[in-house]
Amino acid sequence: MAVSKRTGAAVLAVVASALTITGVVLAATDPNPSGILKDPLALNGYAPKSADLEVDVSTGQGYSVHANVKVNFVTNSVEATLQVPLVLSSVEGDIRLVNNHLYATTSNLSSVIGASWLATNMSLPSLYGYSLELVKPDISLITGFSHKTVTKNGYFTTYDFSRHDVAVTNLDSAKGTLPSVGSLDWSITTGKQGEVTASSLTISTKKSATTISATVLSYNKPVTINAPPPGDVKRESAKFLTKLFGATPLSTLLVPQNLTSLGSAQLN
């Protein structure tokens, strides 16, 4: 597993992308075919204290990452259990973002560096505002798209947005890659009370495409995310982590250049 800063940033990008644009995912299918419309994700108007998500990231070129992501909005912490493909294999790992530190581990890490966990400094933005958006996103304020459709399925409602001529760039902006022009397809699914149950984002150019999707498995179930014991941690700089584990295809992921303002931007 690449437990470098880029991998941590990629996991953050998955979470932050879904949350920042008021998404977090699901295929809009009725989980209760009996016809009794009971919404297991109902928030009753209150911001969730925690969320359990299933997240998938794909480049459309045979490369994909699957992760279970747990978020504690009260302690502002995130844990991702993920499977990252390498050149000839794949490795399962655990990444935790706690108290402005990134902790990462794999099953064989101790034999490589003599410690069970690696750690480096990494700030995590406040997630409380995102939890408020999950209660009932104001779809009417999303105006920066040229096309919108609405589909209902049971108590689910899915809003699909699309836009062309979007400035996109690679996740690894450190390489100085110039922005290119692409298209964006974004869907948001809400439940019976209007709470976010799902979102997916596809960014594509003529040469490549990236899809980020997340499924809300549950809200408000107990989520405890702790830093590993200090004796099990080896602290290193982000530069050391990058050198040790190398770059991964995650660095080639496409993201909108102005993600946070895209939804409200006016079209020319």
N, C-alpha and C positions, 0 to 999 in steps of 0.2 A: 504494500500500500504506500502511496506517496503521502507521507504525513508532513509535507513541507508547508510553508506558508501559503503556497498557491492552492494546495488541497484544502486547507482551512478556509481560504478566501472563497474557494468554489462552493464549499458547503454553506458558507455565509451567503453567497450569492443566491443559492437555491432558496434558502429560507427568506432572505431579505427581499428577493425578487417577488416571491409569492406574497409576502406580507406587505411590502411597500405599495404594491399596486392593488392592495386589498384582495388578494387572491389566496388561495391554498385549496386545493384541487379535488376532483372526483369526477368519474364518468357519470353522467347524469342518468343513472338507472335507479329504479325504485327498489330499495332494499327490503321492502315489506310487501311482497306480492299478495298477502292475504287481503289487502284492501283496507285494513285498519290503519289510518294515517297517524301513526305515532312517530314523532320526529326525535330520534335519539340524540341529535346534536343541538336541540333547542337550548337557547341561552337565556330566555325569559327576560331579555332586555339588559342583561348584565354582561360586562366584559369578562371573557374567560380568564381564569387564573393560570391555566395550563392548556396545552394542546399536544396531541400525539398525531404525527403526520407520516404519511408514506410519500417519499419524494423520489422522482426519477428524472435523470438528466441524460439526454441523448444528443449526439452530434449528427445523427442520420447517416453515419459512415461505419456502422458496426460497433461503435463505441458507446457504452452506456454505463451509468452509475446508478445503483439502487440504494436507498438509505431509509432507515427508520429514524425520524427526527422528533425528539421530545423538546418542548419549549416550556420553561417556567417563566411566565411574565412577571411574577412577583419578585423573584430573585434575579431576573434578567440573565438567565443562563440557558444554554442550549447543549444538547447531546445528540450526536449522530452516530448510529451504528451502520456502517456502510461497507459495500463491496466495491473495490476499485480495481479495474482491469489494468494489468501491466502489459509489457510487450508479449510475453509468452504465457502468462498466467494471470490469476487474479488473487487478491489478498483481502481478507476481511479486517476491519479495524474499528477503532472507537475514537471519536473526536469529541472533546468537551471544551466549551467556551464558558469559563467561570472566572469572575472577578478580573476581567481584562487580561486573561491568559488563555492561550490555546494549548490544550493537552492532547497528545495523540499517542496511540499505541497499536501494535499488531502482536500476533501470537509469538513471533520470532524476534521481536525487537530486542529483548534482553540479551540474546546471544550475540547481537550485532554491536550494541553500544554499552552493555553492562548495566542497563537500567530498563525497567518495564515501561516507562513513559518518557517522552520528550516534551518539553514545554518551551514556549516563547511568548513574548508579550503580544497581545492583539486586542484592541479595543472593540467592544460590541456596543452598537448604538442602543439607546433605550427602546425596549420592545413594548412598553406600555401603550403608546399611541397606536401601535399596530393592533393590539388586542381590542381597542375600542372600535377600530374599523371592521373587525370581524363580526360584531354584533349585528349590524345592518348597514352595509355599504350604500352610500348614496349614488346609485347608478346614474342618476340624471346629471351628475356633475362631470361624468366622463364624456367629454365633448371632442376630444382631439382625434377622432377616428372617422373615416369616410363611409364605413358600412357597419350596421348593427342589426342583428337578428335576435329574437327572443323565442325560446322553445320551452314548453312546459311538459313535465313528465311526472305524474303524481303530484307530490308537494314540492318537487324540485323545479326551479326555474333557472335556465341557463341563458346567459347573455354572451353573445359572440360578437367581437369587435375585430375589424381589420383596418389596416392602413398601409399605404405604400410610401416610398420615398422617405424612409426613416433612417436617420444616421445611426449606424451600428459600429461596434468595435469589438475586439477580442477581450476576453477577461484579463489576459495578461498584458495590460497596457504598458508594462515596463519595457517591453520590446520596442516601443515607439511606433506601433502599427497605426497607420492613418485610418480614420473612420471611412467606412464605405456606405453605400446606399443599399438598403434592403427593404423588406416588408415585415409586418408584424401582425400576427393573429393571436388574439387574447380572448380567453373565455373565463367567465366567472359563473359559478353555480351557487345558488342560495337555497336554503331549506324553507320549511313551513313558516318560520317566524322571520325569515329574511336573513338569517345568519349565513355567513360564508361557509360553504361545505366543500368547495373545490375551486381550483383555477389551473389553467395551463397557458403557457406562453411559448409561441413558436416564432423565432427570429430567423429569417432566411435571406440569403443573397444569391447571386447567380452561381456562386462556387460552393457554398456551404449552408448548413442549417443547424439550428440548435433548438431543442424542445425541452422546456422545464415544466414539470407538472408535479402537483402535490395533492394528496388525498387526505382529508381530515378523517382520522380514525375515531377520535374522541376529543371532547372538551372536558376540562375540570376534573379529570382523574388525577390522583396523586402523582406528582413528578418531582423526584428529588435528584438533583444533579450536584455532585460534590467533586472538588478537586482531588486528585489522587494523593495518597500519603506522601509527604515531602521526601521520605527516604527512598521512594520508588521512582523519583523524578530526576531526570538530567536536564538542566536548563541550558539552552543553546540559543544563539541568535537565529533569526530567520534565514540569514545568509548561509549558516552552517546546515540548517535543515534542507534548504534547497540543494546545496552541494551534495549532501549525503544521499538524498532520495531522488534527486534529479527532477526534471520537468515531466509533467504528465500531459496527456491530451486534453485534460481539463482546461489548460491554459488557452486552448484554441476556441473555447466556447464563445459564441456571439452574445452580446448584450446590447440593449439600446444605449446610446451614448448619454441621453438625459432621461434615465428611467423614471425618476421620481416626479418629473413634471410632464411626462408624456401624456398621461390621461387627460389633463386639463388644458393642454396646448391647443390653440386654435389653428385650424387648417388655413393655409393661404388661399 
